[in-house]
């Protein structure tokens, strides 16, 4: 290893934790989060009536059309950098489907 190369993880640390929001528009849930420096992708975790993981997302939002009426869901997001180092999970955004 060359001396000027950073030691991954110890020099860079994990990306910052994004903030997240989610809203139901009558047919699906729109989930959005803040952009994070050095993030090359994001992973969104859905819990509640049914669990699902959306990984490898390069944008700062997604639409979840696989929700069921009468159910409640929680979404959280993790930023992942080019080395695979992940941030802490964001706080949860809660949505009730009516």
C-alpha atoms as one frame of an Amber mdcrd trajectory, in Angstrom:
protein
   0.000   0.000   0.000   1.264   3.439  -0.891   1.650   5.832   1.978  -0.713
   8.487   0.559  -3.632   6.050   0.206  -6.221   6.340   2.993  -7.018   3.350
   5.123 -10.651   2.731   4.315 -12.957   3.065   7.320 -10.456   4.492   9.766
  -9.670   7.615   7.733 -12.994   8.288   6.052 -15.440   6.927   8.599 -19.022
   6.081   7.745 -21.205   8.448   5.729 -23.542  10.716   7.699 -27.008   9.406
   8.516 -29.699  10.702   6.133 -33.021  12.139   7.303 -36.159  10.533   5.842
 -39.817  11.306   5.205 -42.692   9.281   3.740 -46.249  10.052   2.683 -49.156
   8.092   1.228 -50.841   9.690  -1.805 -53.836   7.387  -2.167 -52.153   4.684
  -4.251 -48.562   4.363  -3.020 -45.973   5.690  -0.598 -43.467   8.330  -1.657
 -40.280   8.002   0.391 -37.573  10.657   0.213 -34.378  11.353   2.144 -31.575
  13.874   2.339 -28.545  13.468   0.071 -25.368  12.475   1.896 -21.821  13.408
   0.825 -19.811  10.391  -0.380 -22.911   8.177  -0.631 -22.812   6.107  -3.802
 -26.124   4.366  -3.042 -28.854   4.069  -0.452 -30.689   1.123   1.084 -34.253
   1.596   2.338 -35.781  -0.780   4.887 -39.544  -1.183   5.207 -41.071  -2.811
   8.274 -44.650  -3.222   9.412 -47.347  -5.274   7.685 -44.696  -6.778   5.404
 -40.929  -6.281   5.402 -39.002  -5.314   2.301 -35.514  -4.046   1.449 -34.860
  -1.692  -1.456 -31.110  -1.692  -2.157 -28.722  -0.073  -4.624 -30.793   3.103
  -4.998 -28.796   5.958  -6.530 -31.494   8.640  -6.172 -32.821  10.294  -2.989
 -36.328   8.929  -3.252 -38.475   5.974  -4.220 -42.108   5.067  -4.676 -43.473
   1.982  -2.952 -46.603   0.721  -4.706 -46.589  -2.641  -2.908 -48.454  -1.409
   0.188 -51.790  -2.731   1.423 -54.802  -0.728   2.565 -55.371  -0.800   6.307
 -51.692  -1.492   7.047 -48.989   0.624   8.686 -45.373   0.800   7.566 -42.105
   2.251   8.835 -39.269   3.250   6.509 -35.628   3.906   7.359 -32.642   4.550
   5.097 -28.898   3.869   5.151 -26.295   5.662   3.015 -23.552   3.438   1.552
 -20.277   4.797   0.164 -18.182   3.432  -2.698 -16.269   1.156  -0.301 -19.434
  -0.428   1.087 -19.229   1.467   4.384 -22.758   2.156   5.629 -24.119   4.967
   7.767 -26.273   4.333  10.801 -29.961   3.732  10.026 -32.030   6.896   9.884
 -34.933   7.527  12.198 -38.176   5.898  11.036 -40.797   7.550   8.853 -44.207
   6.094   9.708 -47.114   5.793   7.243 -50.636   4.426   7.699 -52.443   3.272
   4.552 -56.156   4.144   4.604
